[in-house]
Amino acid sequence: MTGDELLNRFHAALNALQAALRAGDYPAFVERLTELARLRHALAHAPTVSESWQRVRGEAAAMLRMDAGWLSQMVPKLPADSPQAALLTEASGTAVRAAGELEALGAAPDAASRAQEILGRAETALREAARAALRHDEHLLDEARRRRREELLDHLAAGSQEVAACEAAWWASLDDDSVQVELVRAVTIIAIYLTGAAARAGQHRWRLQRLDLPAAADWHRRSNVEALAKLNRFLEGWRGGLADDWARIEAMDGARTAHAAFVTALYDLGALPEAFAAAEMARARALADLMTPGRRTARVLTPDRLRRALRGRAVVEYFLAGDRLLIFCLSPEGELAAADRTVDRAALTAAVDRLHALLTAHDLDSAGLAELGRLLEELGRTLWEPLPWLPEDDRPLLVVPHEELLRVPFAALRTPDGRPVAARHPTSVLPAAALAARLPEHPARPGGPALHALVAPEPMPEPDLRPLDRLARRFPAIAARYPGPVRVRYGDRATVAELAHVPRLRPDVLCLATHAKALPERPLESYLALAGERLEARRVAELELPARLVILAACESGAGRVSADGVIGLSRSFLLAGAGAVLMTLWSLTERDTLALLTRFHDHYLAGAAPARALRAAQAELAAVYHDDPRRWAAYVLFGSPD
């Protein structure tokens, strides 16, 4: 496709974009934006100048020579030593030199920008010459006449239809013996010629600018970035007007395709900070609303707001759009990098499903464990190896998965050296990076952490939930290590009512060691088993549970329904209740494995490590023992703040 054809398509797509916006046809609007993004790629590799550009460049040079001729013809009519004659001679030379420079341009990469510079200089010089001419007679004119002539020249420069009327009014005002009419007439004619020549140079510069492929692409990029931001605000307004949390969650699910188009269009337009902000706007917005003071609609995320919210944090954020995987990496210093991978989406989803099936299997033979290892290596190559940047080992890393990746245990992914991610990086997970700034801060307690725990409730609310005798026997040893106040309730005292004491006690750690059940089809009914009753996710979100860390030592406490708002279930509800972070599980564990992880976690946490570092250390120790079986140690994920 030639440069001219690309430009024609570009302008046609832009017109269609504007028509779709006027009509309120937002699907068509997004489609046109995507088309413009693709054309921008094509323009970036198109010839620097087109045939149309060459033609207009020739016309501009010819017009400059013609203007130079008119100016030269006026010189003999003036006294040889007059300042007006000298001014016209210089202006004529300026036009001739500019024409020669334009004619000498070839098809060099900078020809388009140089042509605009040449015409810009000529336009400026001719306008300055016109202003200089006016100074020759301004002492002869009163304020009204000076203003009337300036109005005439302004209309001429703008190509206004008022020129003829203004010119007639001006000449009529000179039928007066109070001024030296001949000098004023001469100066005015010179100024008109120079202003007209400057205007024609400006018009040709504008035409060449429109035909400058790289400049056109950049102009459209900026306008499209602005348009996408406006459209995102439209979607936010639509979502914010909905009545309740569940309606807003479903609205985000319904807008997935539109958000995918926004993010990929911005990325393809080269607007990386805006694409990152759009990726954030595509996720967990209903949760952000609920975590905003007064539970008002959360503010629209601009690149600047997002950068401020994430200052000092290392973030890896994933975004899936069809068969494209975009990975954004933000350093604590605010440097943003990204990777763009093509993936087989169906195969990726199948791999995550198979991984989950293997991780939740109670009995795996050697072949099953080998398949599990291969899947973790494969997902590591897809999700971890492409990262354009990683912090140094042992620096906390906030991982923000998307769609089916919310079910992936990132700590278990194999890195190129064969080690799991947990061997190198402390990680925490959130459905949107910007939520990190909304998490409550819980200052460390003087004297060491305090514990409030509900352990091994009895009776269980469902007959198929077996007693947790091992937890009941072994947990006292963990509780005894806490240096701060400790309040532990076992059996029939591990009740929902006991949680009413949490706001008064404000423990550093709230631990619920029991059974849990995730109900993806009815996620707000997902529950923790307490003595004689269920504690459902819906009810948790209504409680006040201010704790630095909530430990849900319960099966699949981090599971639920995967949505555009993240995983809807217990973990989300505990954040809404006031937790700074939730230590949760993605699948079922035995009591033995739960105790092994909790014991090692507390070894490091009570020695002063932040929750993310304590979890990494515990998992790394267990991974060294159970390297081939991550089911034993990788189920636990820190949801929320790594600190």
Summary of the structure (lengths in Angstrom):
residues: 643
radius of gyration: 35.4
end to end distance: 54.8
largest distance: 116.3
contacts: 2179
relative contact order: 0.07
helix: 57%
strand: 12%
